[in-house]
Amino acid sequence: MSVFPPPGPKGGARQRLLALFERLGDGDRDTLIAFAEFLAARRPAVPAGPPEPPRPIARPESETVVAAIRRLSASYPMLDRRRLLNTTSSLMAQHILHGRAAADVIDELERAFATHYAEFVTAARRQAGPDEEGPDVG
């Protein structure tokens, strides 16, 4: 007969981990915490629960590329801006250095932010498991 609670839903796993943690000595607790921090750090930052939906801000008629990046960042505050840095800087360079039209660059920025959000939702659903649903993307 096991002294540990049986595996179960997420709440049961939490209780099982806590029971194990309480049986460990201080050194082993530190090791367990360090390992948990390692595991948490290697995963993309995804909040628990359903992903936050975007907060769409209407696109003004006349908008600069920089203003569009600010607007889209405010519309998608849940996204990691570092993951978008390569895309946004590349599109900005196409506009400034190569003369690509602002409207075309902004259209592509909007698609890029929407794509990154869809990836964010997919990662959140994967992390949450099959029982939890997030917002529809589409």
C-alpha positions as CSV (number, residue, x, y, z in Angstrom):
1,M,0.0,0.0,0.0
2,S,1.4,3.4,-1.0
3,V,1.7,6.3,1.4
4,F,1.2,8.7,-1.4
5,P,-2.2,9.9,-2.7
6,P,-3.1,8.2,-6.0
7,P,-2.5,10.0,-9.3
8,G,-5.6,12.0,-10.3
9,P,-6.7,15.2,-11.9
10,K,-4.6,18.3,-11.7
11,G,-5.7,19.0,-8.1
12,G,-4.7,15.5,-7.1
13,A,-1.3,15.9,-8.7
14,R,-0.8,19.1,-6.7
15,Q,-1.6,17.3,-3.5
16,R,0.6,14.3,-4.4
17,L,3.5,16.7,-5.1
18,L,2.9,18.5,-1.8
19,A,2.9,15.2,0.1
20,L,6.2,14.2,-1.5
21,F,7.7,17.6,-0.8
22,E,6.7,17.5,2.9
23,R,8.5,14.1,3.2
24,L,11.8,15.5,1.9
25,G,14.7,17.0,3.8
26,D,15.8,20.6,3.3
27,G,18.5,19.8,0.7
28,D,16.2,17.6,-1.3
29,R,13.4,20.2,-1.2
30,D,15.9,22.8,-2.6
31,T,16.8,20.3,-5.3
32,L,13.1,19.7,-6.1
33,I,12.4,23.4,-6.3
34,A,15.4,24.0,-8.5
35,F,14.2,21.2,-10.8
36,A,10.7,22.6,-10.9
37,E,12.1,26.1,-11.8
38,F,14.2,24.5,-14.5
39,L,11.1,22.7,-16.0
40,A,9.0,25.9,-15.8
41,A,11.8,28.0,-17.5
42,R,12.1,25.8,-20.5
43,R,8.4,26.1,-21.4
44,P,7.0,29.2,-23.1
45,A,5.3,31.6,-20.7
46,V,1.7,30.7,-20.9
47,P,-0.7,31.7,-18.1
48,A,-2.9,29.1,-16.4
49,G,-6.5,29.0,-17.6
50,P,-7.8,30.1,-21.0
51,P,-5.6,32.5,-23.0
52,E,-6.5,36.1,-22.8
53,P,-8.3,37.3,-26.0
54,P,-6.8,40.1,-28.1
55,R,-8.0,43.7,-27.4
56,P,-8.5,44.9,-31.0
57,I,-7.8,48.6,-31.5
58,A,-9.2,50.0,-34.7
59,R,-6.6,50.8,-37.4
60,P,-6.6,54.5,-38.2
61,E,-6.8,55.6,-41.9
62,S,-3.3,57.1,-41.8
63,E,-0.9,55.2,-39.6
64,T,2.8,54.9,-39.5
65,V,4.6,51.6,-39.1
66,V,5.8,52.5,-35.7
67,A,2.3,53.5,-34.6
68,A,1.0,50.2,-36.0
69,I,3.5,48.2,-33.9
70,R,2.5,50.1,-30.8
71,R,-1.2,49.6,-31.6
72,L,-0.7,45.8,-32.2
73,S,1.4,45.5,-29.1
74,A,-1.5,47.0,-27.1
75,S,-4.0,44.8,-28.9
76,Y,-2.0,41.7,-28.1
77,P,-0.4,42.4,-24.6
78,M,-0.2,38.7,-23.9
79,L,2.4,38.0,-26.6
80,D,6.1,37.9,-25.8
81,R,7.5,40.9,-27.7
82,R,10.9,39.2,-28.0
83,R,9.4,36.5,-30.2
84,L,8.0,39.2,-32.5
85,L,11.2,41.3,-32.6
86,N,12.7,39.6,-35.6
87,T,9.5,39.9,-37.7
88,T,8.7,43.5,-36.7
89,S,12.3,44.7,-37.2
90,S,12.5,43.0,-40.6
91,L,9.3,44.6,-41.7
92,M,10.4,48.0,-40.4
93,A,13.6,47.7,-42.4
94,Q,11.7,46.8,-45.5
95,H,9.7,50.0,-45.1
96,I,12.5,52.3,-44.1
97,L,15.5,50.9,-46.1
98,H,13.7,49.5,-49.1
99,G,10.7,51.9,-49.4
100,R,8.0,49.3,-49.0
101,A,4.6,51.0,-48.6
102,A,3.6,51.5,-45.0
103,A,0.1,50.1,-45.7
104,D,1.6,46.8,-47.0
105,V,4.0,46.5,-44.1
106,I,1.1,47.2,-41.6
107,D,-1.0,44.5,-43.3
108,E,1.8,42.0,-42.8
109,L,2.4,43.1,-39.2
110,E,-1.3,42.5,-38.5
111,R,-1.0,39.0,-40.0
112,A,2.2,38.3,-38.0
113,F,0.6,39.3,-34.7
114,A,-2.5,37.2,-35.5
115,T,-0.2,34.2,-36.3
116,H,1.8,34.6,-33.1
117,Y,-1.5,34.8,-31.2
118,A,-2.7,31.6,-32.8
119,E,0.6,29.9,-31.8
120,F,0.2,31.3,-28.3
121,V,-3.4,29.8,-28.0
122,T,-2.2,26.5,-29.3
123,A,0.6,26.4,-26.8
124,A,-1.8,27.3,-24.0
125,R,-4.2,24.6,-25.0
126,R,-1.4,22.1,-25.2
127,Q,-0.2,23.1,-21.7
128,A,-3.7,23.1,-20.2
129,G,-4.5,19.6,-21.5
130,P,-7.5,18.3,-23.4
131,D,-10.1,19.1,-20.8
132,E,-9.7,22.9,-20.9
133,E,-10.7,25.0,-23.8
134,G,-9.4,28.5,-24.8
135,P,-10.9,31.2,-27.0
136,D,-11.6,30.4,-30.6
137,V,-9.1,31.9,-33.0
138,G,-10.3,32.8,-36.4
